[in-house]
Amino acid sequence: MKYLTAMYISLSESLGIYTRDQLHELLSNNQHSMPISRHRAAILQSRVFFFCAIFAVLVPTWSLIDRLFLPDSLWLELVLIRLLSATAFALLAWQARKEPDLKRARFMLAGMLSVTPLFYLVSNHWLQAYELSGTEQVIAELYALLPFVMIAGLTLFPLTLKELLAYATPMLAVVVLSSLPETKSDIPQAVSTIWLFSLILGVAMFASLNQLRYMLSQVNRASYDVLTGLLTRRAGIEMLDLQYRLATISENNLSILYLDLDHFKTVNDVYGHDAGDVVLKFAAQQLSATVRKGDSVIRWGGEEFIIILPTATPDEANDVIARVMKAGLGSRPDGTPVTASIGVAEVQADTVKDWKALIELADHRMYTAKTSGRARSVGIQETQLLWPASSAQCIARSTADAPATVSDNQPEPVAS
Ligand SMILES: Nc1nc2c(ncn2[C@@H]2O[C@H](COP(=O)(O)OP(=O)(O)OP(=O)(O)O)[C@@H](O)[C@H]2O)c(=O)[nH]1
């Protein structure tokens, strides 16, 4: 038992699994965030493209070798399936160049991994019908390596355990079926083939999971802001681009809120950067907790946030603002509420040409909210005062009255 526990620990460490979530991320893609799914789709599709393009050329080219060493009738049969396989690979390569999409990527990979076992089953059937010897025999033996090559190829794709099992099981079935011993003397050969295949499969799964783990850590690092846990600007741009395109294609609305915390600099200046961090972190948590599941909150800059609200109408965007108000953004170290100026823009009423124009518009409206006295939102037609006018004035006053510097040992901000 001790030995098994030690093995489990060392396996978890080598796969970088330290939390339950990390384990779930490796088991299935249910908990993968949008940036991860997008990156994985892009990697899978680009690799499927690469290998299918190579196989589309290599598979028919190999028939020159068959031509030299195999009987004519067998060569003709093999050419036929080589051409069919090459066509399938070329089609897959062509499809894999389309926009990355996880469903499509998995489908392409399944296609790629099925062509070779099918090719192997048919070629094996034909090869068995001939009495081959010498060089012919050697060439025939090379065909038997095809499933091993394919299973080893899994190492090149960052896959979850569920996907690996789904892809590997049919291949394992093909190998078991084609190795079934006809006589007692064939048993050792069959066992060693299946054993070798299982070993390579185990190593391939480990390598694939390791690659997924590495990809997850890289994407998470680039996509999530360390302080707030929100999407970084870089990941946010990808999300905006995607959501804008989805809204245009589906003719749905898309609203965005551009929030900038008011007089935030003074928190840093007066109470120190650490206190500023606490205020920022709390405000970010409040925003995340307020939005719906499909919405995204981005840390756009220092104390600037963008909330993407797919399909939201202006009324629904106002509902989100009302929820933000109800939850509050926390308090500054002096007890005054954290307020924000918000610019609202939307795809349908604001006729914009792309997501950049949408952001510019929301930014412009946020700036209008700032210059109109802060603590309010500005949309296409309306301006709403969100916090009582006294809040913003009070903050402005306290900013002016605040001592020049205060030690870092200030009371932490209190959630409102
Ligand atoms: N503590 C902390 N401060 C940050 C962080 N990122 C940016 N800031 C600070 O946020 C402040 C932003 O200040 P300004 O853009 O001048 O705006 P403001 O004081 O909020 O005033 P208005 O936006 O005009 O209401 C700067 O002092 C930055 O140093 C961060 O990660 N942590």
The ligand as an ORCA input file, in Angstrom:
! r2SCAN-3c Opt
* xyz 0 1
  N      -2.141     48.868     -5.903
  C      -2.164     48.811     -7.227
  N      -2.283     49.935     -7.930
  C      -2.313     49.887     -9.269
  C      -2.206     48.655     -9.936
  N      -2.255     48.908    -11.265
  C      -2.385     50.243    -11.413
  N      -2.433     50.855    -10.202
  C      -2.557     52.279     -9.887
  O      -3.812     52.755    -10.278
  C      -3.706     54.184    -10.329
  C      -4.570     54.717    -11.451
  O      -4.636     56.082    -11.284
  P      -5.208     57.095    -12.337
  O      -5.285     56.442    -13.695
  O      -4.415     58.368    -12.259
  O      -6.675     57.358    -11.957
  P      -7.464     57.539    -10.598
  O      -6.649     58.012     -9.449
  O      -8.206     56.267    -10.386
  O      -8.456     58.696    -10.970
  P      -9.657     58.677    -11.932
  O      -9.547     57.450    -12.797
  O      -9.540     59.920    -12.734
  O     -10.874     58.639    -11.089
  C      -2.227     54.489    -10.474
  O      -1.755     55.097     -9.294
  C      -1.570     53.126    -10.641
  O      -0.291     53.070    -10.024
  C      -2.057     47.477     -9.166
  O      -1.947     46.346     -9.669
  N      -2.051     47.594     -7.812
*
